[in-house]
Amino acid sequence: MVATVLLRYGALVGVVGSAVVFALMHGINEVLPAALIVGLIGAELYRRSGSIWPGVLMHAVYNAISLGLLALAALAA
């Protein structure tokens, strides 16, 4: 895991570095800012808990909310 390796260089490098990698893996597009924020939160959850599962849950909830809002916008159009 990227965060595990980067956390060897400190919390700031680990969290920000892994969030940037996470965001870039989602592509350089309109999703990048949101992916960076989700990556920051997920990396910090990992750093504090030592487990990937809080971040996985947060990512799933974020995706579900995003999908729900997209569906609502489609219905309203």
Phi and psi in degrees as GROMACS dihedral restraints (atoms count N, CA, C in turn):
[ dihedral_restraints ]
;  ai    aj    ak    al  type     phi  dphi    fc
    3     4     5     6     1   -60.6    20    10
    4     5     6     7     1   -44.5    20    10
    6     7     8     9     1   -61.2    20    10
    7     8     9    10     1   -39.8    20    10
    9    10    11    12     1   -59.0    20    10
   10    11    12    13     1   -45.8    20    10
   12    13    14    15     1   -67.6    20    10
   13    14    15    16     1   -47.0    20    10
   15    16    17    18     1   -71.2    20    10
   16    17    18    19     1   -26.1    20    10
   18    19    20    21     1   -65.2    20    10
   19    20    21    22     1   -16.5    20    10
   21    22    23    24     1   -63.0    20    10
   22    23    24    25     1   -22.4    20    10
   24    25    26    27     1   -99.8    20    10
   25    26    27    28     1    10.4    20    10
   27    28    29    30     1   114.2    20    10
   28    29    30    31     1   163.4    20    10
   30    31    32    33     1   -64.3    20    10
   31    32    33    34     1   -44.6    20    10
   33    34    35    36     1   -62.4    20    10
   34    35    36    37     1   -48.0    20    10
   36    37    38    39     1   -63.3    20    10
   37    38    39    40     1   -43.3    20    10
   39    40    41    42     1   -64.3    20    10
   40    41    42    43     1   -47.9    20    10
   42    43    44    45     1   -71.2    20    10
   43    44    45    46     1   -51.9    20    10
   45    46    47    48     1   -67.4    20    10
   46    47    48    49     1   -43.4    20    10
   48    49    50    51     1   -60.9    20    10
   49    50    51    52     1   -46.1    20    10
   51    52    53    54     1   -70.3    20    10
   52    53    54    55     1   -32.0    20    10
   54    55    56    57     1   -66.2    20    10
   55    56    57    58     1   -38.9    20    10
   57    58    59    60     1   -64.8    20    10
   58    59    60    61     1   -43.7    20    10
   60    61    62    63     1   -61.9    20    10
   61    62    63    64     1   -44.4    20    10
   63    64    65    66     1   -57.9    20    10
   64    65    66    67     1   -47.6    20    10
   66    67    68    69     1   -63.6    20    10
   67    68    69    70     1   -44.6    20    10
   69    70    71    72     1   -65.1    20    10
   70    71    72    73     1   -30.8    20    10
   72    73    74    75     1   -66.9    20    10
   73    74    75    76     1   -20.5    20    10
   75    76    77    78     1   -87.0    20    10
   76    77    78    79     1    -3.8    20    10
   78    79    80    81     1    98.9    20    10
   79    80    81    82     1   155.2    20    10
   81    82    83    84     1   -90.0    20    10
   82    83    84    85     1    93.8    20    10
   84    85    86    87     1  -156.7    20    10
   85    86    87    88     1  -162.8    20    10
   87    88    89    90     1   -69.0    20    10
   88    89    90    91     1   -14.4    20    10
   90    91    92    93     1   -82.0    20    10
   91    92    93    94     1   -18.2    20    10
   93    94    95    96     1   -51.5    20    10
   94    95    96    97     1   -49.8    20    10
   96    97    98    99     1   -61.1    20    10
   97    98    99   100     1   -42.9    20    10
   99   100   101   102     1   -66.3    20    10
  100   101   102   103     1   -40.2    20    10
  102   103   104   105     1   -64.6    20    10
  103   104   105   106     1   -34.7    20    10
  105   106   107   108     1   -65.4    20    10
  106   107   108   109     1   -43.0    20    10
  108   109   110   111     1   -65.7    20    10
  109   110   111   112     1   -45.2    20    10
  111   112   113   114     1   -61.7    20    10
  112   113   114   115     1   -39.3    20    10
  114   115   116   117     1   -64.3    20    10
  115   116   117   118     1   -40.6    20    10
  117   118   119   120     1   -62.6    20    10
  118   119   120   121     1   -45.9    20    10
  120   121   122   123     1   -65.6    20    10
  121   122   123   124     1   -44.8    20    10
  123   124   125   126     1   -62.4    20    10
  124   125   126   127     1   -41.5    20    10
  126   127   128   129     1   -66.7    20    10
  127   128   129   130     1   -38.6    20    10
  129   130   131   132     1   -68.6    20    10
  130   131   132   133     1   -37.9    20    10
  132   133   134   135     1   -61.2    20    10
  133   134   135   136     1   -41.9    20    10
  135   136   137   138     1   -64.0    20    10
  136   137   138   139     1   -44.3    20    10
  138   139   140   141     1   -60.7    20    10
  139   140   141   142     1   -42.5    20    10
  141   142   143   144     1   -77.2    20    10
  142   143   144   145     1   -34.7    20    10
  144   145   146   147     1   -97.1    20    10
  145   146   147   148     1   -25.8    20    10
  147   148   149   150     1    78.4    20    10
  148   149   150   151     1     7.8    20    10
  150   151   152   153     1  -129.4    20    10
  151   152   153   154     1   147.0    20    10
  153   154   155   156     1   -79.9    20    10
  154   155   156   157     1   -17.2    20    10
  156   157   158   159     1   -64.3    20    10
  157   158   159   160     1   -37.9    20    10
  159   160   161   162     1   -60.7    20    10
  160   161   162   163     1   -38.7    20    10
  162   163   164   165     1   -68.7    20    10
  163   164   165   166     1   -38.5    20    10
  165   166   167   168     1   -62.7    20    10
  166   167   168   169     1   -43.9    20    10
  168   169   170   171     1   -63.8    20    10
  169   170   171   172     1   -44.4    20    10
  171   172   173   174     1   -61.1    20    10
  172   173   174   175     1   -42.7    20    10
  174   175   176   177     1   -62.3    20    10
  175   176   177   178     1   -43.4    20    10
  177   178   179   180     1   -64.4    20    10
  178   179   180   181     1   -42.6    20    10
  180   181   182   183     1   -64.2    20    10
  181   182   183   184     1   -43.7    20    10
  183   184   185   186     1   -59.5    20    10
  184   185   186   187     1   -46.2    20    10
  186   187   188   189     1   -63.3    20    10
  187   188   189   190     1   -39.5    20    10
  189   190   191   192     1   -64.9    20    10
  190   191   192   193     1   -43.4    20    10
  192   193   194   195     1   -63.5    20    10
  193   194   195   196     1   -44.7    20    10
  195   196   197   198     1   -60.6    20    10
  196   197   198   199     1   -43.7    20    10
  198   199   200   201     1   -64.9    20    10
  199   200   201   202     1   -41.8    20    10
  201   202   203   204     1   -61.9    20    10
  202   203   204   205     1   -43.4    20    10
  204   205   206   207     1   -66.1    20    10
  205   206   207   208     1   -38.2    20    10
  207   208   209   210     1   -63.6    20    10
  208   209   210   211     1   -41.2    20    10
  210   211   212   213     1   -64.8    20    10
  211   212   213   214     1   -41.5    20    10
  213   214   215   216     1   -63.0    20    10
  214   215   216   217     1   -41.0    20    10
  216   217   218   219     1   -65.0    20    10
  217   218   219   220     1   -37.6    20    10
  219   220   221   222     1   -67.7    20    10
  220   221   222   223     1   -37.4    20    10
  222   223   224   225     1   -68.7    20    10
  223   224   225   226     1   -34.3    20    10
  225   226   227   228     1   -75.2    20    10
  226   227   228   229     1   -20.9    20    10
